[in-house]
Amino acid sequence: MIDLDQLTQDVIDLIKNSVDVRVKAGWIGSDDSIPLVTVLVNGHIISPIYSPFQIARYEVGFQIDVWHNTMKEADQVANQIIQAFVNALPTKCWYALRYRIRDIQEEGAFRKMIDLSFKVIG
């Protein structure tokens, strides 16, 4: 079985190690300053594969928001995050990476929202 809290922490640590921007779990708060990356769990699906050993396939989704001062800087950080996930797939045994990046208009900040999901067996 996979510990979903630990998997979430692994995702946050991966992002922290790939960008020079503060990363936090949860939503941006009124006391937060930008640049900032926020990470939310968007959902997960657990599909049992083999019951005697409690092995399952997990599909986990995250919303990763990049908040920055310029669109160019937000683009750069978003690209660094995606590249970190691509590079981590073989070492983390994650697979079927999917993502979509959208520009979201925010007052006072440039925001890139990354909807990202991957699968893992555990």
N, C-alpha and C positions, 0 to 999 in steps of 0.2 A: 504494500500500500504506500501511496505517496502522501507525505505530510504537506497539505496545501499551504499552510502558513510558511513552511520552509521554502517551498517552491516560489511563493510570492517574494520572500526575502531574497532568494537567488536572483530573481528578475530585477529587483531593486538594486542589488549589489552589482549586477552586470551593467546596468545603466550608469550607476555611480562611477564605475571603473572606466567607462567609455566617454564620459563628457566632463568638461570643466565647469559644470553648473550644479548648483545644489539640487538634490533629488529628495523627494519626500513622498511617503505613502499618504493618500488622501487627497482632498481637494485644496486648492489655493485658498488661503485665509486672508482676512483684512490686514493682518500684521505681516504677511509674507511680502518679500520684495522680489522683483524679477531682475535677472534671469532665474528661472526655476523650472524644474521638471516635476510633474505630479503623476503618480501612478495609482490607478484604481483597478481592482479586480472587476472584470466585466461579466464574469460568469464562468461556470465550468460544467462539463458533462463527464460523468464517470460511466464507462461501459465495461462490465465484468467480462473477462476473457477466460479465466480458468479458476473456478471456485476453490478447489482444495488448497491452492496456494495463495488465494486472495490476490490474484494478479488482475489488473484492470488497465484499460486504456483511458487516459485522461485527456480531454481537450479543454484547455484553459484560455480564457480571453482576458485581455487587459486594455484599459484605456490609458494611454500615455499622452500627457499634454505637455507641450513645450511652450513656455511663456518667455518671450524675449523682447528686447528693445527695438529690433529691426527684423523685417521679414527674412533678410539674408542670413542673419544669425540664427533665427529659428529654423530655417532650412538646413543650415549646417549641423545643428544639434540633432535634428530629426534624422538626417542622413547618418550621423555617427551612431545613433541608437540602432537603426535598422542594420547597419553593417556589423555592429556588435552581436546582434542576434544571429545573423547569417554565419558569422565566425564561430559562435558558440554551439551551433547545432550539433556538430559531431562530438564535441567534448562533453556536452551535457546530455547526450542521447535524446535530444528533442528533435522532432521532425514535423513535416507538414506545416511549416511556417507560412502564415498568411497575414497580410497587413494592408491597410488602406490609410492613406494620409490625406487629411483635409485641412484647409485653411479656415479658421473660425475668426470672425470679426469680434474683437473685444475692445472696449474702450480703454485706452492707455497701455495696451500691450499687443504684440503680435503673437498669435497662438496657432500652433500646429497640433492637431489632434491625430494621434496614431491609434487606430483600432488594430490590435495585434492578437493573434492566437497561434497556438502550436499544440502539438500532441506529444505525449510521453507515456511510456509503459512502466508500470510499477506495481 
